[in-house]
Amino acid sequence: MSAVWRAARAAVRRRKLQTVVIGIVVLFSAATLVVALRLLDASTAPFDRVFNDQAGAHVVAVYEPGAAGSTTAPTGAVAVAGPFEQVVLPAPTDTGRIHLSDSLTVVGRADPAGPVDRVELWDGRWATAPGEIVIADLPPAAGYHPQSQVGTVMHLRDGTALTVVGFGYSVSRTADAWVAPAQLARLHPTTVQVLYRLRGEPDAPSVAAFTAALPSGGLLATSSYLVIKEAVAAGPGAYVPFLIVFGILGLLVAVLVVANVVSGAVVSGYRHIGVLKALGFTPVQVVAVYLTMVSVPAVVGAVLGSVAGEYAARPLLSNAFQGLGFHGDVGNGLGVQVTAAAGILVVVLLAALLPALRARRLPAAEAISAGSAPAAAGGCGCSGG
């Protein structure tokens, strides 16, 4: 093996251009595949992780105040939160730098915890007294530290002043703002909200069956977590088909380049092959020389490409999930990098194996004779590789 390595290293030094081409093609192929696989892998996993951490609501039901169904949990629910009184108000005035929509769904909750839809407070505290409000907003992107807006006083259209005491995020998107129940009573609630959590990760038929089983008396509207999940997957999912296509094309180019380079090395290196065999190299060792010659740039390209693909994927993932409250945390992708690098190396070695087998079958005397013959007589035009 020491002799094989020395011969392969010498071949790499002699064929610098081919070595660089193989390394660059494999690098870009690996990087593209890592980006595509990372986006594909991340399109649902972060949502599931955050949804489970916050005990997200699989079904949100809105009832009329006092409806009997709002206090009845149908079969299939493993946890229920509510009923919480709610009201939809016009956007407050004097919001400072806080950006709000034209209307504000305000829910009265005594605390951010509970068996369903735990609100993540990322700035300030929870509203516990009249005159206080918590705004539903996305956490800032990783590394970004905006000036806190806690303490901003907002005025509702009826003149009610509310002080912003905190900012929170609900993966279930159950409200635009939260206040203490005592404060909501002063805002004249018009509906109540009930949150249901089902067992496991229910699919569309299970959610539909559960929703159909809800008491119809006083039921005004329902929403499913599947809508939010689809919105999460739609962001990175838009990139995935294109990146996979480019990754596969890059991989095919890598295979063709490697096969062509190794085949050319065999043809142009007839004399070198004959010399190796005359020196005592076995046919298997000759094949090993040429596979090692390809493996050196391929390994370097695959490793560098996997790392580059990870760094290229992170801003794409951050942008794709920026509006979903995931803090840009979508994992380190180590498993994807290892899989992409190993897979592309296997393909490259298989592509190099067939032309390298030609060197294995070539007799030493014939190889030396062909490699030493003039171009007109031998037809290979090689000078000993």
C-alpha positions, 0 to 999 in steps of 0.5 A: 500500500505504501508503494501504491500511495507513492505511485498515486501521489506522483500521478496526482502531481503530474496531472495537476489540471485533471486533479484540480478539475475533479476537485472543483467539480466534486466540491460544487456538486457536494455543496449543491447537494448539501444545500438541497438536502438541508432545505428538504430536511428542514422543511418540517423538522423545525416546526415539529420541534418548536410545536412540541416544545410549546405544546402547540394547539392542533385545533383552535375553536371559536365559540359564542360566549357561554356556549356549552361546547366551549367547556366540553372536550370531545374524545381524542383531545389529550389536552385542552386550554380555555375557554379564553375570552377574546375580542377583535379590535381596530389597531391601536394608535400611538404604537411607536415603532411597533408594527401592527395589522389593521385589526388586533385579536386580543385574548385574555390569559392569566399566564403564558403557560398551560397545557396547550399553546405555551407562549414564549416570552422573549422580551419583558414579562406577562400582563398581570394587571389592567392597563398592560398588554403583551404583543405577539411578535416574532423573536429577533433573528439570531445575532440581531438585538433591536432596542426594546419596545417594552414600556410603549404606551398604546391607545385604543380607539376608545381612549383606553391606554395600554402599556406594552410589558412584553413580547411573546411568540405563539407557534399556534398563532392564536392571538395578536396580543394578550391581556389579563382577564380583568382587562379583557372584561373591560374590552367587551369580549365577543367570543371565546377561544378553546385550544385542543391538543391531540395525540401524536402528530395527527394527519388531515383526516384525524384533524377533520374527524376531531373537528367534526366531533366538536359540539356544534352549539355556539361553534363559530369557526375552527382552524388547524395546525396543518395550515401553519405547518404547510406555510412553514414547509412552503418557504424552503420547499420552494428552493428544494426542487431546483437545488436537487436538480442542480445537485443531480446535474452537478453529480452527473458532471462530476461522474463524467469528468472523473470517468473521462479523466481516469480513462484518459489517464489510462490511455495516456499512461500505457507506458506508466502502467507497463512500468508499474507492472514490470516493477512488480505491481499486481493488477489490483495495485495498478487499479488502486493507483488510479482509484487513489489518484481520483480519490485524493481530489475527490475527498478534498472536494467532497469535504470542502463542498459539504462544509461550504454547502452547510454555510450556504444553506444557513442564510437560506434557512434563516431567511426561509424561517425568519417569519416563523419564530425559529430563531434561525436554529435549524440544526447543524446538518452534520448528518446531511453533510456526512451523507452527501460527502460519502454518497458523492465519493461512492459515485465518483469511485464507481465512475472511476472503477470501469476505466481503471479496470482497463489498466488492470487487464493490460499486459506489461509488455503491451503497455510499455510497447504501446506507450513507447510507440510513435503517435503514427504507429501506436495511435495513442500519442502518449509519452509515458504519462 
